[in-house]
Amino acid sequence: MAYYHENKPFFLFFSLFLSIMAIANAFSSCNTHEIGSVVPTTPLVKFLVRVQESALQTFGPKNFDPKLYVDFSLKFNLSKTESAFDELPRSVDGSISVKDLEGFIGTYFEGAGDDLGDANPPDFVPEPEGFLPAVENPTVRSWALEVHSLWKNLSRKVSGEVSEHPDLHTLLPLPGSVIIPGSRFREVYYWDSYWVIRGLLASKMCDTAKGIVNNLISLIDKYGYVLNGARAYYTNRSQPPLLSSMVSEIYKRTLDMEFARSSLPALLKEYQFWNSDIHKVIIHDAQASSDHTLNRYYARWNKPRPESTTLDKHSASNISNDLERQKFYQEVASTAESGWDFSTRWMRNHSDFTTISTTLILPVDLNVFLLKMELDITYLAKIVGDSKQAESFLKASKERKRAIDSVFWNPKMGQWLDYWLNDTTCQQYQTVEVSNQNQNVFASNFVPLWIESYYSDVFLVEKVMKSLGSSGLVCRAGIATSLTRSGEQWDFPNGWAPLQHMIVEGLARSGIEEARSMAQEIAISWIRTNYGAYKKTGVMHEKYDVEKCGEYGGGGEYTPQTGFGWSNGVVLAFLEEFGWPQALPIDCQ
């Protein structure tokens, strides 16, 4: 002890030196002005973007969908097709006549979606045994069977031509059949697939659910992460990481040990992707004298999105500086990685889309998804007997929970709030400042309730439940995404199936009677609006207007879509969880 006391100044100095070096290293590893490495696109995608831009010039903006043109596949090789395109007659302003462009498209392209064929899921039956046993109302049961039947309508198989001639297609090959969301979304999407799988499990279609997971794992095997969607133009970004949740849910239903074991290596690989340098940020908690590692969305892209090039260029038309324009394009792609494309949640100025700054935000929900991934991997590793991995990920989950509690939780509001990074300093090492929390109310502020780490805390659930009830988000027909009417589709008055499901499921699983009652009321409202819109239109919709029961949502950069994978899945999951009594009306009240 005497030796330590006599040399105490040395130890204090040495400790301070190490801390300074750690901070210096963190700062030297990043540059706020650099976008970083960009994932290159394919020659075919570059050419189809040219066709897309010409098509807008020729056909005009009315009912124009830029994604259509990058979904085309070629009848002939790219060199021949591009030469024919270059030889088309053009007017003084460079435009092509409607007749010439329509003729060219008909001659040289297959239709969008023609490289996908219908597939019959082998485990589909018109009325599965044990299907929704608690749905007693015959009208609701009949409708639920119609929703169940939509899995057949949305089931596709990627053509063998895609594997044989990948240079002619933007669609990517996948090993098994897929469930597409619907309409313009002709390919498999990442986070949509979680709620599709929840619906498939309610429909007793476990084999189809496993096939979806295997498709996503094939993307990890090739690219190192699950792509936003299975297209060549989506390789620069991912989407909210829910693969571990898919694997866990399927395992709990099937107890398929081999499925869990074979899936685990891909989950470990995906975890590394999300914890790479571009996605992680170190936040120093001065009060606790500790550092927290949290994560953000960060696309490796600095150009207009190929599927929306004409729209992105229009949005950036007033940005004159090349570097600022590239940064704007990266922010747009990073927002697409979030799944919330688009919302005022990501904007510095809610009235100016060019202030979108997603890479400068630590999102509550992303970090909750990663906490759930850590917990899922812990659970699956224990199951397959890998105690070392289980111990490592349990430790990581505890560290992340402390980080979430420190950085996002706002006890006064009773919500978890997104955290704005300071863009005047290095993004990868910053000090917690309560003032950096985004005080605006979004449905994502309540997503932590979805996981057991939070819904098992009775006191916390009661506080958050009161906050949700007084937030203004809970409306006549479901939970609004935000309180801001911006015209963006992830803002008021739109409600989205994933957000309803996560919040409702968390409340229902809390074990608190009042919370389950609130969850059931929200679920009933959501089911009714889905039913009302279905009866009026004959289809399920991508999003709904939570102010008006039976009305689908709008806004955003494309027309409202139908089908619709995650809406179907959440309706079936809610009916499985809560049932529907004989005497309870289904019509909008």
Phi, psi and omega in degrees: 000320180298321180298316179297316182298318183292332183252017183304317179302322179297314182294322178296317179297317182296319179297316179297319179301315180297319179297316180296318179297320180297317180293318180299318179296320179297318180292321184288345183274359182217161178218116186296342182269351181266139176276333180094187183294144181246135178284121182292149177262177184267157176303324180297315180298317179301318180293316181295330174296321176299317178296318178303314182293321177294322180296320177297317180296323183278313188268340181086168188283343184294124180056028181272125177243107184298331182297329181309317189284331178273358174265353176297150168244156186271144172276332181234175182292164186297319183300313180294318182294317182292323178296317179296322179295317181294334182273354179298139178295141182230149178279182183301324181275005177090002183279156179252143181292155179303315181299314183292319182289319177299320178296317179298313181299316180296326183280322191252349184238145163277156180292153176300127181093352180291343177270012170243136176246158176295149178226147177255107179301125185294338181260013177275131169228150185303324177220096184295149176294131180077021183284118174045064185297336182271004176271102186265332182291121185297327179294316180293320180296318179298317179293319179300324177291328175293317177297317177303321183292342180293340177301325177294319181295330185261002182273131183224162173231129178292131181300146175299337178300330182294320177287322183286324182227066184298336181288351180260358188227144167270340174295141181261145179291144177225150186289334184228179178292161185231160168249115179273156176297316180134164177053234185292345180270086189267008184228168178288141177241151188292287191287337172307324188296333178298314183282333169300314180296320178299322176290319178298322178294322174295331179273007179062033182250063186292325180294319177296320178298316178297322179299322178298314178300316180297324175298315181293322177297325178298329176289321176298317180301325183271319188251344182094356179198163175280128180287159171313314177203165187275062176227152180297336182272002178256010186286350183272002183201164175250205173213174182314127190281096184240013182298319180297326177294322177297312181298315181297315181296317180294318180298317181298331179276326190252337187055034180277098184297321182294323177299315179297315182295316183287337181277334189300317180302322179293323178295321178295321179293318178295321179301320177297321178300312183288343178253020174287168186302324184290335184263342187256149179224137178264125179245123180270125177262098184296325182296321181263359182052048181214160177255142177241138174256120179232174191228158182223167172277142184199096179282145177264077188201144181219025180230172173302145176297131182305321182285350181219033185303314183296324179288315182294321178296321178297316180298327183267007189297336180262006177265112187270331183281128184299316181294320178294323179293317177299319179295320177300315179297323177294320179296321179297313179295323178293326176292322175298326177296330180289341186087339180266067181250100013224168183205153174295347175307328186260002188254137173293317179241114187297343181260002184229104184299331182288354176271012179299130190217052188299325182290348178263014181239133167267107186278137176305307189293319178303315182289331173290320176299321180287326172298317178295323176300316179298319179290321178296316180294322174303312181298312183291322179296321176298318182299318184271002174087019178262082186292330180295312177296319181300316180295318181297316183283332174296318177298315179299321181294323179293320178295319180292321179299319176299321179295315179298316180296324183284316190267322189260327188291132176239101185296330181293317180275339183070034181218164170261129187246139173305155183240123177277127174281153175281120181273004178267353178231177181300129184292334189269002173208110182220165180256138181301129174228117184304328181295344180278351176293138178281112186283352180288151185266125176228156178300330180297340178296345184247002182298329177305334177303339186294333187253153188301328180307331182249320182288349177276352180266101187301312181300316181295315181300318180298320180292315182290323179299317177296320179296316178298316182298329182259004187284338186091355181280329184279110186246185184302323188241021178137192182265124176288155181283323176210183177255005186256127174272095184249346188089349175281149189283344175260038174226178180299140006260023183285141172239141184239141184306314183302319182290321175302313188294313183298316182290314180298314183296321178297314178299316184294326184274356184293337183086358178269124185301317181295323179291319178295323178297317177297317179300317182293321178298317179294317180298318179298316179299317182292317178298317180298318182290325175297317180294314181300316179293323180295318182292329180280324189248341181082007182220161171269149187244160182290325183208164184225155177274109187283353175281334188230113180298131177089009180246134178277163185277176181211200180083179177086191188261004175216162181290153181304138185254155182235165179156298325230124192320297188284335175293317177300314184298319182288321176302314181292322178295319178295317180293328176292320183285316189250342185068193175205111184297156181306316188271356183279121181293146178261338181291153178305134183260000000 
